[in-house]
Amino acid sequence: MMSEGKINPAVMITHVGGLDAVVETTKNLPDIPGGKKLIYTNISMPLTSLYKLNEKGKEDPFYAGLHEIVEKHDYLWSIEAERYLLENAGKI
């Protein structure tokens, strides 16, 4: 269905995080609202809701930049957001 363009899997992703977020995310998965939690194993980042990037962006320009991209794409994860994340997030 994805290859036929019938569904867009990006709408399922509600949170992103790094390898250091895996343990807590896994332990608390039933209590974390939303859909899919996307983990990047080569970065360090707490699990963060796409809708909370703006809040974190008030204190950290990395999150402000990520918020601008996600907001531009109607709060959907995108290849642009992924590229920004991989180029700018702290590495493990």
PyMOL Python script that loads the backbone (N, CA, C, O; Angstrom):
from pymol import cmd

cmd.read_pdbstr("""\
ATOM      1  N   MET A   1       0.824  -1.198   0.000  1.00  0.00           N
ATOM      2  CA  MET A   1       0.000   0.000   0.000  1.00  0.00           C
ATOM      3  C   MET A   1       0.867   1.260   0.000  1.00  0.00           C
ATOM      4  O   MET A   1       0.514   2.263  -0.621  1.00  0.00           O
ATOM      5  N   MET A   2       2.000   1.203   0.698  1.00  0.00           N
ATOM      6  CA  MET A   2       2.898   2.358   0.690  1.00  0.00           C
ATOM      7  C   MET A   2       3.439   2.589  -0.716  1.00  0.00           C
ATOM      8  O   MET A   2       3.442   3.719  -1.203  1.00  0.00           O
ATOM      9  N   SER A   3       3.894   1.530  -1.366  1.00  0.00           N
ATOM     10  CA  SER A   3       4.482   1.683  -2.695  1.00  0.00           C
ATOM     11  C   SER A   3       3.450   2.135  -3.729  1.00  0.00           C
ATOM     12  O   SER A   3       3.804   2.719  -4.753  1.00  0.00           O
ATOM     13  N   GLU A   4       2.183   1.864  -3.456  1.00  0.00           N
ATOM     14  CA  GLU A   4       1.119   2.301  -4.357  1.00  0.00           C
ATOM     15  C   GLU A   4       0.617   3.704  -4.023  1.00  0.00           C
ATOM     16  O   GLU A   4      -0.255   4.237  -4.709  1.00  0.00           O
ATOM     17  N   GLY A   5       1.171   4.298  -2.965  1.00  0.00           N
ATOM     18  CA  GLY A   5       0.777   5.644  -2.572  1.00  0.00           C
ATOM     19  C   GLY A   5      -0.577   5.721  -1.878  1.00  0.00           C
ATOM     20  O   GLY A   5      -1.181   6.790  -1.798  1.00  0.00           O
ATOM     21  N   LYS A   6      -1.049   4.583  -1.377  1.00  0.00           N
ATOM     22  CA  LYS A   6      -2.363   4.546  -0.723  1.00  0.00           C
ATOM     23  C   LYS A   6      -2.290   4.968   0.738  1.00  0.00           C
ATOM     24  O   LYS A   6      -3.269   5.470   1.290  1.00  0.00           O
ATOM     25  N   ILE A   7      -1.138   4.768   1.366  1.00  0.00           N
ATOM     26  CA  ILE A   7      -0.956   5.209   2.751  1.00  0.00           C
ATOM     27  C   ILE A   7       0.377   5.931   2.869  1.00  0.00           C
ATOM     28  O   ILE A   7       1.310   5.674   2.109  1.00  0.00           O
ATOM     29  N   ASN A   8       0.449   6.834   3.833  1.00  0.00           N
ATOM     30  CA  ASN A   8       1.670   7.573   4.108  1.00  0.00           C
ATOM     31  C   ASN A   8       2.137   7.181   5.509  1.00  0.00           C
ATOM     32  O   ASN A   8       1.528   7.605   6.491  1.00  0.00           O
ATOM     33  N   PRO A   9       3.195   6.387   5.625  1.00  0.00           N
ATOM     34  CA  PRO A   9       3.632   5.936   6.951  1.00  0.00           C
ATOM     35  C   PRO A   9       4.125   7.058   7.848  1.00  0.00           C
ATOM     36  O   PRO A   9       4.226   6.868   9.060  1.00  0.00           O
ATOM     37  N   ALA A  10       4.435   8.219   7.289  1.00  0.00           N
ATOM     38  CA  ALA A  10       4.919   9.339   8.101  1.00  0.00           C
ATOM     39  C   ALA A  10       3.877   9.788   9.123  1.00  0.00           C
ATOM     40  O   ALA A  10       4.237  10.323  10.171  1.00  0.00           O
ATOM     41  N   VAL A  11       2.603   9.579   8.837  1.00  0.00           N
ATOM     42  CA  VAL A  11       1.575  10.021   9.785  1.00  0.00           C
ATOM     43  C   VAL A  11       1.591   9.199  11.064  1.00  0.00           C
ATOM     44  O   VAL A  11       1.034   9.620  12.078  1.00  0.00           O
ATOM     45  N   MET A  12       2.219   8.036  11.028  1.00  0.00           N
ATOM     46  CA  MET A  12       2.265   7.185  12.216  1.00  0.00           C
ATOM     47  C   MET A  12       3.345   7.606  13.200  1.00  0.00           C
ATOM     48  O   MET A  12       3.247   7.289  14.385  1.00  0.00           O
ATOM     49  N   ILE A  13       4.372   8.312  12.741  1.00  0.00           N
ATOM     50  CA  ILE A  13       5.496   8.685  13.606  1.00  0.00           C
ATOM     51  C   ILE A  13       5.116   9.904  14.433  1.00  0.00           C
ATOM     52  O   ILE A  13       4.794  10.962  13.892  1.00  0.00           O
ATOM     53  N   THR A  14       5.157   9.741  15.752  1.00  0.00           N
ATOM     54  CA  THR A  14       4.803  10.840  16.654  1.00  0.00           C
ATOM     55  C   THR A  14       5.967  11.295  17.523  1.00  0.00           C
ATOM     56  O   THR A  14       5.931  12.391  18.080  1.00  0.00           O
ATOM     57  N   HIS A  15       7.005  10.460  17.645  1.00  0.00           N
ATOM     58  CA  HIS A  15       8.145  10.763  18.501  1.00  0.00           C
ATOM     59  C   HIS A  15       9.430  10.317  17.815  1.00  0.00           C
ATOM     60  O   HIS A  15       9.436   9.362  17.039  1.00  0.00           O
ATOM     61  N   VAL A  16      10.518  11.022  18.112  1.00  0.00           N
ATOM     62  CA  VAL A  16      11.850  10.600  17.663  1.00  0.00           C
ATOM     63  C   VAL A  16      12.800  10.668  18.852  1.00  0.00           C
ATOM     64  O   VAL A  16      12.608  11.445  19.787  1.00  0.00           O
ATOM     65  N   GLY A  17      13.821   9.837  18.786  1.00  0.00           N
ATOM     66  CA  GLY A  17      14.810   9.829  19.850  1.00  0.00           C
ATOM     67  C   GLY A  17      16.057   9.104  19.412  1.00  0.00           C
ATOM     68  O   GLY A  17      16.130   8.562  18.309  1.00  0.00           O
ATOM     69  N   GLY A  18      17.041   9.102  20.296  1.00  0.00           N
ATOM     70  CA  GLY A  18      18.302   8.440  20.027  1.00  0.00           C
ATOM     71  C   GLY A  18      18.428   7.142  20.799  1.00  0.00           C
ATOM     72  O   GLY A  18      17.529   6.742  21.540  1.00  0.00           O
ATOM     73  N   LEU A  19      19.559   6.501  20.608  1.00  0.00           N
ATOM     74  CA  LEU A  19      19.807   5.211  21.239  1.00  0.00           C
ATOM     75  C   LEU A  19      19.677   5.280  22.761  1.00  0.00           C
ATOM     76  O   LEU A  19      19.220   4.329  23.395  1.00  0.00           O
ATOM     77  N   ASP A  20      20.079   6.403  23.335  1.00  0.00           N
ATOM     78  CA  ASP A  20      20.007   6.542  24.792  1.00  0.00           C
ATOM     79  C   ASP A  20      18.571   6.665  25.311  1.00  0.00           C
ATOM     80  O   ASP A  20      18.366   6.695  26.524  1.00  0.00           O
ATOM     81  N   ALA A  21      17.587   6.736  24.437  1.00  0.00           N
ATOM     82  CA  ALA A  21      16.179   6.806  24.848  1.00  0.00           C
ATOM     83  C   ALA A  21      15.483   5.448  24.807  1.00  0.00           C
ATOM     84  O   ALA A  21      14.332   5.328  25.229  1.00  0.00           O
ATOM     85  N   VAL A  22      16.168   4.435  24.307  1.00  0.00           N
ATOM     86  CA  VAL A  22      15.525   3.137  24.069  1.00  0.00           C
ATOM     87  C   VAL A  22      15.020   2.473  25.343  1.00  0.00           C
ATOM     88  O   VAL A  22      13.879   2.014  25.384  1.00  0.00           O
ATOM     89  N   VAL A  23      15.839   2.414  26.371  1.00  0.00           N
ATOM     90  CA  VAL A  23      15.460   1.686  27.582  1.00  0.00           C
ATOM     91  C   VAL A  23      14.215   2.304  28.222  1.00  0.00           C
ATOM     92  O   VAL A  23      13.239   1.604  28.488  1.00  0.00           O
ATOM     93  N   GLU A  24      14.251   3.608  28.466  1.00  0.00           N
ATOM     94  CA  GLU A  24      13.097   4.260  29.098  1.00  0.00           C
ATOM     95  C   GLU A  24      11.854   4.210  28.207  1.00  0.00           C
ATOM     96  O   GLU A  24      10.739   4.031  28.696  1.00  0.00           O
ATOM     97  N   THR A  25      12.056   4.368  26.913  1.00  0.00           N
ATOM     98  CA  THR A  25      10.928   4.299  25.984  1.00  0.00           C
ATOM     99  C   THR A  25      10.293   2.920  26.033  1.00  0.00           C
ATOM    100  O   THR A  25       9.070   2.802  26.099  1.00  0.00           O
ATOM    101  N   THR A  26      11.107   1.883  26.001  1.00  0.00           N
ATOM    102  CA  THR A  26      10.597   0.514  26.022  1.00  0.00           C
ATOM    103  C   THR A  26       9.871   0.221  27.334  1.00  0.00           C
ATOM    104  O   THR A  26       8.793  -0.373  27.335  1.00  0.00           O
ATOM    105  N   LYS A  27      10.465   0.638  28.439  1.00  0.00           N
ATOM    106  CA  LYS A  27       9.847   0.389  29.748  1.00  0.00           C
ATOM    107  C   LYS A  27       8.526   1.127  29.902  1.00  0.00           C
ATOM    108  O   LYS A  27       7.624   0.634  30.580  1.00  0.00           O
ATOM    109  N   ASN A  28       8.392   2.289  29.294  1.00  0.00           N
ATOM    110  CA  ASN A  28       7.207   3.121  29.490  1.00  0.00           C
ATOM    111  C   ASN A  28       6.289   3.202  28.270  1.00  0.00           C
ATOM    112  O   ASN A  28       5.394   4.046  28.223  1.00  0.00           O
ATOM    113  N   LEU A  29       6.503   2.341  27.298  1.00  0.00           N
ATOM    114  CA  LEU A  29       5.750   2.416  26.046  1.00  0.00           C
ATOM    115  C   LEU A  29       4.230   2.488  26.242  1.00  0.00           C
ATOM    116  O   LEU A  29       3.579   3.288  25.570  1.00  0.00           O
ATOM    117  N   PRO A  30       3.649   1.692  27.126  1.00  0.00           N
ATOM    118  CA  PRO A  30       2.182   1.786  27.280  1.00  0.00           C
ATOM    119  C   PRO A  30       1.706   3.157  27.786  1.00  0.00           C
ATOM    120  O   PRO A  30       0.550   3.527  27.584  1.00  0.00           O
ATOM    121  N   ASP A  31       2.594   3.901  28.439  1.00  0.00           N
ATOM    122  CA  ASP A  31       2.216   5.190  29.015  1.00  0.00           C
ATOM    123  C   ASP A  31       2.550   6.380  28.113  1.00  0.00           C
ATOM    124  O   ASP A  31       2.217   7.518  28.446  1.00  0.00           O
ATOM    125  N   ILE A  32       3.195   6.131  26.989  1.00  0.00           N
ATOM    126  CA  ILE A  32       3.569   7.216  26.083  1.00  0.00           C
ATOM    127  C   ILE A  32       2.508   7.304  24.993  1.00  0.00           C
ATOM    128  O   ILE A  32       2.341   6.368  24.212  1.00  0.00           O
ATOM    129  N   PRO A  33       1.792   8.421  24.937  1.00  0.00           N
ATOM    130  CA  PRO A  33       0.726   8.536  23.931  1.00  0.00           C
ATOM    131  C   PRO A  33       1.291   8.660  22.521  1.00  0.00           C
ATOM    132  O   PRO A  33       2.481   8.910  22.324  1.00  0.00           O
ATOM    133  N   GLY A  34       0.422   8.483  21.572  1.00  0.00           N
ATOM    134  CA  GLY A  34       0.804   8.675  20.183  1.00  0.00           C
ATOM    135  C   GLY A  34       1.047   7.368  19.465  1.00  0.00           C
ATOM    136  O   GLY A  34       0.674   6.292  19.932  1.00  0.00           O
ATOM    137  N   GLY A  35       1.682   7.492  18.319  1.00  0.00           N
ATOM    138  CA  GLY A  35       1.919   6.344  17.452  1.00  0.00           C
ATOM    139  C   GLY A  35       3.322   5.806  17.580  1.00  0.00           C
ATOM    140  O   GLY A  35       3.785   5.501  18.679  1.00  0.00           O
ATOM    141  N   LYS A  36       3.995   5.690  16.454  1.00  0.00           N
ATOM    142  CA  LYS A  36       5.318   5.073  16.393  1.00  0.00           C
ATOM    143  C   LYS A  36       6.395   5.978  16.975  1.00  0.00           C
ATOM    144  O   LYS A  36       6.381   7.198  16.808  1.00  0.00           O
ATOM    145  N   LYS A  37       7.320   5.335  17.659  1.00  0.00           N
ATOM    146  CA  LYS A  37       8.473   6.016  18.222  1.00  0.00           C
ATOM    147  C   LYS A  37       9.679   5.633  17.360  1.00  0.00           C
ATOM    148  O   LYS A  37      10.078   4.469  17.339  1.00  0.00           O
ATOM    149  N   LEU A  38      10.253   6.590  16.661  1.00  0.00           N
ATOM    150  CA  LEU A  38      11.352   6.348  15.742  1.00  0.00           C
ATOM    151  C   LEU A  38      12.671   6.594  16.467  1.00  0.00           C
ATOM    152  O   LEU A  38      12.926   7.695  16.956  1.00  0.00           O
ATOM    153  N   ILE A  39      13.508   5.555  16.533  1.00  0.00           N
ATOM    154  CA  ILE A  39      14.781   5.637  17.243  1.00  0.00           C
ATOM    155  C   ILE A  39      15.927   5.600  16.246  1.00  0.00           C
ATOM    156  O   ILE A  39      15.981   4.734  15.373  1.00  0.00           O
ATOM    157  N   TYR A  40      16.831   6.540  16.385  1.00  0.00           N
ATOM    158  CA  TYR A  40      18.048   6.586  15.574  1.00  0.00           C
ATOM    159  C   TYR A  40      19.196   6.099  16.453  1.00  0.00           C
ATOM    160  O   TYR A  40      19.538   6.730  17.453  1.00  0.00           O
ATOM    161  N   THR A  41      19.776   4.983  16.072  1.00  0.00           N
ATOM    162  CA  THR A  41      20.767   4.327  16.926  1.00  0.00           C
ATOM    163  C   THR A  41      22.135   4.996  16.927  1.00  0.00           C
ATOM    164  O   THR A  41      22.993   4.627  17.729  1.00  0.00           O
ATOM    165  N   ASN A  42      22.359   5.961  16.058  1.00  0.00           N
ATOM    166  CA  ASN A  42      23.670   6.600  16.002  1.00  0.00           C
ATOM    167  C   ASN A  42      23.675   8.008  16.600  1.00  0.00           C
ATOM    168  O   ASN A  42      24.662   8.733  16.475  1.00  0.00           O
ATOM    169  N   ILE A  43      22.576   8.395  17.246  1.00  0.00           N
ATOM    170  CA  ILE A  43      22.534   9.720  17.859  1.00  0.00           C
ATOM    171  C   ILE A  43      22.154   9.623  19.330  1.00  0.00           C
ATOM    172  O   ILE A  43      21.654   8.599  19.797  1.00  0.00           O
ATOM    173  N   SER A  44      22.402  10.717  20.050  1.00  0.00           N
ATOM    174  CA  SER A  44      21.995  10.857  21.440  1.00  0.00           C
ATOM    175  C   SER A  44      20.894  11.906  21.494  1.00  0.00           C
ATOM    176  O   SER A  44      21.108  13.072  21.161  1.00  0.00           O
ATOM    177  N   MET A  45      19.708  11.470  21.920  1.00  0.00           N
ATOM    178  CA  MET A  45      18.564  12.392  21.990  1.00  0.00           C
ATOM    179  C   MET A  45      17.467  11.752  22.825  1.00  0.00           C
ATOM    180  O   MET A  45      17.139  10.584  22.615  1.00  0.00           O
ATOM    181  N   PRO A  46      16.896  12.489  23.763  1.00  0.00           N
ATOM    182  CA  PRO A  46      15.771  11.933  24.497  1.00  0.00           C
ATOM    183  C   PRO A  46      14.577  11.753  23.561  1.00  0.00           C
ATOM    184  O   PRO A  46      14.460  12.455  22.556  1.00  0.00           O
ATOM    185  N   LEU A  47      13.709  10.829  23.886  1.00  0.00           N
ATOM    186  CA  LEU A  47      12.496  10.646  23.094  1.00  0.00           C
ATOM    187  C   LEU A  47      11.695  11.944  23.161  1.00  0.00           C
ATOM    188  O   LEU A  47      11.413  12.454  24.246  1.00  0.00           O
ATOM    189  N   THR A  48      11.337  12.468  22.005  1.00  0.00           N
ATOM    190  CA  THR A  48      10.680  13.763  21.933  1.00  0.00           C
ATOM    191  C   THR A  48       9.502  13.710  20.978  1.00  0.00           C
ATOM    192  O   THR A  48       9.621  13.242  19.845  1.00  0.00           O
ATOM    193  N   SER A  49       8.371  14.192  21.447  1.00  0.00           N
ATOM    194  CA  SER A  49       7.190  14.294  20.600  1.00  0.00           C
ATOM    195  C   SER A  49       7.431  15.348  19.527  1.00  0.00           C
ATOM    196  O   SER A  49       8.026  16.391  19.799  1.00  0.00           O
ATOM    197  N   LEU A  50       6.975  15.078  18.319  1.00  0.00           N
ATOM    198  CA  LEU A  50       7.103  16.069  17.247  1.00  0.00           C
ATOM    199  C   LEU A  50       6.375  17.359  17.615  1.00  0.00           C
ATOM    200  O   LEU A  50       6.733  18.435  17.134  1.00  0.00           O
ATOM    201  N   TYR A  51       5.360  17.255  18.462  1.00  0.00           N
ATOM    202  CA  TYR A  51       4.589  18.430  18.876  1.00  0.00           C
ATOM    203  C   TYR A  51       5.241  19.190  20.029  1.00  0.00           C
ATOM    204  O   TYR A  51       4.765  20.263  20.399  1.00  0.00           O
ATOM    205  N   LYS A  52       6.315  18.659  20.602  1.00  0.00           N
ATOM    206  CA  LYS A  52       6.996  19.336  21.716  1.00  0.00           C
ATOM    207  C   LYS A  52       8.350  19.920  21.311  1.00  0.00           C
ATOM    208  O   LYS A  52       9.078  20.451  22.149  1.00  0.00           O
ATOM    209  N   LEU A  53       8.678  19.820  20.039  1.00  0.00           N
ATOM    210  CA  LEU A  53       9.958  20.356  19.582  1.00  0.00           C
ATOM    211  C   LEU A  53      10.041  21.858  19.804  1.00  0.00           C
ATOM    212  O   LEU A  53      11.109  22.380  20.126  1.00  0.00           O
ATOM    213  N   ASN A  54       8.930  22.551  19.636  1.00  0.00           N
ATOM    214  CA  ASN A  54       8.925  24.008  19.817  1.00  0.00           C
ATOM    215  C   ASN A  54       9.281  24.382  21.253  1.00  0.00           C
ATOM    216  O   ASN A  54      10.042  25.322  21.482  1.00  0.00           O
ATOM    217  N   GLU A  55       8.732  23.648  22.217  1.00  0.00           N
ATOM    218  CA  GLU A  55       9.048  23.918  23.628  1.00  0.00           C
ATOM    219  C   GLU A  55      10.545  23.755  23.881  1.00  0.00           C
ATOM    220  O   GLU A  55      11.173  24.615  24.498  1.00  0.00           O
ATOM    221  N   LYS A  56      11.108  22.655  23.405  1.00  0.00           N
ATOM    222  CA  LYS A  56      12.538  22.411  23.597  1.00  0.00           C
ATOM    223  C   LYS A  56      13.373  23.414  22.809  1.00  0.00           C
ATOM    224  O   LYS A  56      14.498  23.732  23.196  1.00  0.00           O
ATOM    225  N   GLY A  57      12.827  23.908  21.711  1.00  0.00           N
ATOM    226  CA  GLY A  57      13.527  24.874  20.880  1.00  0.00           C
ATOM    227  C   GLY A  57      13.726  26.217  21.546  1.00  0.00           C
ATOM    228  O   GLY A  57      14.578  26.996  21.119  1.00  0.00           O
ATOM    229  N   LYS A  58      12.958  26.508  22.582  1.00  0.00           N
ATOM    230  CA  LYS A  58      13.135  27.756  23.320  1.00  0.00           C
ATOM    231  C   LYS A  58      14.454  27.774  24.077  1.00  0.00           C
ATOM    232  O   LYS A  58      14.990  28.839  24.382  1.00  0.00           O
ATOM    233  N   GLU A  59      14.973  26.596  24.376  1.00  0.00           N
ATOM    234  CA  GLU A  59      16.223  26.469  25.121  1.00  0.00           C
ATOM    235  C   GLU A  59      17.380  25.958  24.274  1.00  0.00           C
ATOM    236  O   GLU A  59      18.542  26.140  24.637  1.00  0.00           O
ATOM    237  N   ASP A  60      17.070  25.318  23.140  1.00  0.00           N
ATOM    238  CA  ASP A  60      18.114  24.660  22.352  1.00  0.00           C
ATOM    239  C   ASP A  60      17.870  24.900  20.863  1.00  0.00           C
ATOM    240  O   ASP A  60      16.836  24.486  20.340  1.00  0.00           O
ATOM    241  N   PRO A  61      18.794  25.555  20.177  1.00  0.00           N
ATOM    242  CA  PRO A  61      18.594  25.856  18.752  1.00  0.00           C
ATOM    243  C   PRO A  61      18.460  24.615  17.866  1.00  0.00           C
ATOM    244  O   PRO A  61      17.837  24.684  16.806  1.00  0.00           O
ATOM    245  N   PHE A  62      19.031  23.488  18.281  1.00  0.00           N
ATOM    246  CA  PHE A  62      18.865  22.252  17.522  1.00  0.00           C
ATOM    247  C   PHE A  62      17.382  21.904  17.389  1.00  0.00           C
ATOM    248  O   PHE A  62      16.896  21.607  16.298  1.00  0.00           O
ATOM    249  N   TYR A  63      16.676  21.946  18.515  1.00  0.00           N
ATOM    250  CA  TYR A  63      15.246  21.617  18.497  1.00  0.00           C
ATOM    251  C   TYR A  63      14.437  22.690  17.770  1.00  0.00           C
ATOM    252  O   TYR A  63      13.429  22.377  17.136  1.00  0.00           O
ATOM    253  N   ALA A  64      14.860  23.933  17.853  1.00  0.00           N
ATOM    254  CA  ALA A  64      14.166  25.009  17.135  1.00  0.00           C
ATOM    255  C   ALA A  64      14.244  24.765  15.628  1.00  0.00           C
ATOM    256  O   ALA A  64      13.250  24.923  14.920  1.00  0.00           O
ATOM    257  N   GLY A  65      15.412  24.384  15.144  1.00  0.00           N
ATOM    258  CA  GLY A  65      15.570  24.094  13.727  1.00  0.00           C
ATOM    259  C   GLY A  65      14.759  22.886  13.291  1.00  0.00           C
ATOM    260  O   GLY A  65      14.151  22.887  12.221  1.00  0.00           O
ATOM    261  N   LEU A  66      14.753  21.852  14.130  1.00  0.00           N
ATOM    262  CA  LEU A  66      13.977  20.655  13.821  1.00  0.00           C
ATOM    263  C   LEU A  66      12.483  20.971  13.825  1.00  0.00           C
ATOM    264  O   LEU A  66      11.731  20.465  12.992  1.00  0.00           O
ATOM    265  N   HIS A  67      12.064  21.812  14.767  1.00  0.00           N
ATOM    266  CA  HIS A  67      10.660  22.218  14.826  1.00  0.00           C
ATOM    267  C   HIS A  67      10.233  22.938  13.546  1.00  0.00           C
ATOM    268  O   HIS A  67       9.158  22.667  13.011  1.00  0.00           O
ATOM    269  N   GLU A  68      11.064  23.846  13.057  1.00  0.00           N
ATOM    270  CA  GLU A  68      10.731  24.580  11.828  1.00  0.00           C
ATOM    271  C   GLU A  68      10.474  23.623  10.669  1.00  0.00           C
ATOM    272  O   GLU A  68       9.536  23.815   9.895  1.00  0.00           O
ATOM    273  N   ILE A  69      11.296  22.609  10.554  1.00  0.00           N
ATOM    274  CA  ILE A  69      11.144  21.642   9.468  1.00  0.00           C
ATOM    275  C   ILE A  69       9.877  20.816   9.643  1.00  0.00           C
ATOM    276  O   ILE A  69       9.105  20.649   8.699  1.00  0.00           O
ATOM    277  N   VAL A  70       9.662  20.298  10.850  1.00  0.00           N
ATOM    278  CA  VAL A  70       8.489  19.458  11.102  1.00  0.00           C
ATOM    279  C   VAL A  70       7.203  20.263  10.929  1.00  0.00           C
ATOM    280  O   VAL A  70       6.227  19.769  10.366  1.00  0.00           O
ATOM    281  N   GLU A  71       7.207  21.487  11.407  1.00  0.00           N
ATOM    282  CA  GLU A  71       6.024  22.353  11.268  1.00  0.00           C
ATOM    283  C   GLU A  71       5.722  22.609   9.784  1.00  0.00           C
ATOM    284  O   GLU A  71       4.563  22.598   9.368  1.00  0.00           O
ATOM    285  N   LYS A  72       6.769  22.837   9.002  1.00  0.00           N
ATOM    286  CA  LYS A  72       6.606  23.094   7.568  1.00  0.00           C
ATOM    287  C   LYS A  72       5.948  21.905   6.860  1.00  0.00           C
ATOM    288  O   LYS A  72       5.275  22.077   5.843  1.00  0.00           O
ATOM    289  N   HIS A  73       6.146  20.704   7.402  1.00  0.00           N
ATOM    290  CA  HIS A  73       5.588  19.488   6.810  1.00  0.00           C
ATOM    291  C   HIS A  73       4.339  19.020   7.568  1.00  0.00           C
ATOM    292  O   HIS A  73       4.046  17.825   7.620  1.00  0.00           O
ATOM    293  N   ASP A  74       3.609  19.977   8.153  1.00  0.00           N
ATOM    294  CA  ASP A  74       2.360  19.670   8.878  1.00  0.00           C
ATOM    295  C   ASP A  74       2.557  18.663  10.011  1.00  0.00           C
ATOM    296  O   ASP A  74       1.706  17.804  10.245  1.00  0.00           O
ATOM    297  N   TYR A  75       3.674  18.778  10.701  1.00  0.00           N
ATOM    298  CA  TYR A  75       4.030  17.932  11.840  1.00  0.00           C
ATOM    299  C   TYR A  75       4.180  16.460  11.471  1.00  0.00           C
ATOM    300  O   TYR A  75       3.937  15.573  12.289  1.00  0.00           O
ATOM    301  N   LEU A  76       4.584  16.217  10.229  1.00  0.00           N
ATOM    302  CA  LEU A  76       4.911  14.864   9.786  1.00  0.00           C
ATOM    303  C   LEU A  76       6.422  14.744   9.667  1.00  0.00           C
ATOM    304  O   LEU A  76       7.101  15.691   9.269  1.00  0.00           O
ATOM    305  N   TRP A  77       6.939  13.584  10.010  1.00  0.00           N
ATOM    306  CA  TRP A  77       8.354  13.322   9.854  1.00  0.00           C
ATOM    307  C   TRP A  77       8.651  13.263   8.370  1.00  0.00           C
ATOM    308  O   TRP A  77       7.840  12.768   7.587  1.00  0.00           O
ATOM    309  N   SER A  78       9.815  13.767   7.979  1.00  0.00           N
ATOM    310  CA  SER A  78      10.141  13.866   6.559  1.00  0.00           C
ATOM    311  C   SER A  78      11.622  13.576   6.343  1.00  0.00           C
ATOM    312  O   SER A  78      12.403  13.521   7.292  1.00  0.00           O
ATOM    313  N   ILE A  79      11.987  13.394   5.098  1.00  0.00           N
ATOM    314  CA  ILE A  79      13.395  13.187   4.758  1.00  0.00           C
ATOM    315  C   ILE A  79      14.212  14.430   5.126  1.00  0.00           C
ATOM    316  O   ILE A  79      15.373  14.317   5.518  1.00  0.00           O
ATOM    317  N   GLU A  80      13.613  15.596   5.000  1.00  0.00           N
ATOM    318  CA  GLU A  80      14.306  16.832   5.391  1.00  0.00           C
ATOM    319  C   GLU A  80      14.582  16.843   6.888  1.00  0.00           C
ATOM    320  O   GLU A  80      15.673  17.223   7.314  1.00  0.00           O
ATOM    321  N   ALA A  81      13.608  16.431   7.689  1.00  0.00           N
ATOM    322  CA  ALA A  81      13.791  16.372   9.139  1.00  0.00           C
ATOM    323  C   ALA A  81      14.859  15.343   9.498  1.00  0.00           C
ATOM    324  O   ALA A  81      15.699  15.585  10.365  1.00  0.00           O
ATOM    325  N   GLU A  82      14.819  14.201   8.830  1.00  0.00           N
ATOM    326  CA  GLU A  82      15.801  13.162   9.109  1.00  0.00           C
ATOM    327  C   GLU A  82      17.217  13.639   8.769  1.00  0.00           C
ATOM    328  O   GLU A  82      18.150  13.411   9.538  1.00  0.00           O
ATOM    329  N   ARG A  83      17.373  14.284   7.646  1.00  0.00           N
ATOM    330  CA  ARG A  83      18.701  14.797   7.261  1.00  0.00           C
ATOM    331  C   ARG A  83      19.211  15.804   8.287  1.00  0.00           C
ATOM    332  O   ARG A  83      20.373  15.758   8.693  1.00  0.00           O
ATOM    333  N   TYR A  84      18.329  16.714   8.701  1.00  0.00           N
ATOM    334  CA  TYR A  84      18.710  17.711   9.709  1.00  0.00           C
ATOM    335  C   TYR A  84      19.128  17.010  10.998  1.00  0.00           C
ATOM    336  O   TYR A  84      20.156  17.344  11.587  1.00  0.00           O
ATOM    337  N   LEU A  85      18.338  16.050  11.429  1.00  0.00           N
ATOM    338  CA  LEU A  85      18.626  15.323  12.655  1.00  0.00           C
ATOM    339  C   LEU A  85      19.987  14.633  12.569  1.00  0.00           C
ATOM    340  O   LEU A  85      20.812  14.760  13.473  1.00  0.00           O
ATOM    341  N   LEU A  86      20.210  13.915  11.494  1.00  0.00           N
ATOM    342  CA  LEU A  86      21.459  13.165  11.355  1.00  0.00           C
ATOM    343  C   LEU A  86      22.681  14.082  11.239  1.00  0.00           C
ATOM    344  O   LEU A  86      23.775  13.702  11.654  1.00  0.00           O
ATOM    345  N   GLU A  87      22.510  15.259  10.692  1.00  0.00           N
ATOM    346  CA  GLU A  87      23.634  16.190  10.551  1.00  0.00           C
ATOM    347  C   GLU A  87      23.895  17.003  11.818  1.00  0.00           C
ATOM    348  O   GLU A  87      25.015  17.472  12.023  1.00  0.00           O
ATOM    349  N   ASN A  88      22.891  17.178  12.664  1.00  0.00           N
ATOM    350  CA  ASN A  88      23.016  18.125  13.774  1.00  0.00           C
ATOM    351  C   ASN A  88      22.874  17.548  15.181  1.00  0.00           C
ATOM    352  O   ASN A  88      23.255  18.201  16.152  1.00  0.00           O
ATOM    353  N   ALA A  89      22.341  16.354  15.307  1.00  0.00           N
ATOM    354  CA  ALA A  89      22.161  15.772  16.647  1.00  0.00           C
ATOM    355  C   ALA A  89      23.495  15.296  17.197  1.00  0.00           C
ATOM    356  O   ALA A  89      24.438  15.027  16.454  1.00  0.00           O
ATOM    357  N   GLY A  90      23.546  15.201  18.520  1.00  0.00           N
ATOM    358  CA  GLY A  90      24.743  14.664  19.157  1.00  0.00           C
ATOM    359  C   GLY A  90      24.940  13.216  18.765  1.00  0.00           C
ATOM    360  O   GLY A  90      23.978  12.450  18.696  1.00  0.00           O
ATOM    361  N   LYS A  91      26.161  12.842  18.512  1.00  0.00           N
ATOM    362  CA  LYS A  91      26.480  11.465  18.100  1.00  0.00           C
ATOM    363  C   LYS A  91      26.729  10.583  19.308  1.00  0.00           C
ATOM    364  O   LYS A  91      27.157  11.055  20.361  1.00  0.00           O
ATOM    365  N   ILE A  92      26.459   9.315  19.145  1.00  0.00           N
ATOM    366  CA  ILE A  92      26.739   8.307  20.195  1.00  0.00           C
ATOM    367  C   ILE A  92      28.168   7.837  19.982  1.00  0.00           C
ATOM    368  O   ILE A  92      28.656   6.989  20.729  1.00  0.00           O
TER     369      ILE A  92
END
""", "prot")
cmd.dss("prot")
cmd.show_as("cartoon", "prot")
cmd.util.cbc("prot")
cmd.orient("prot")
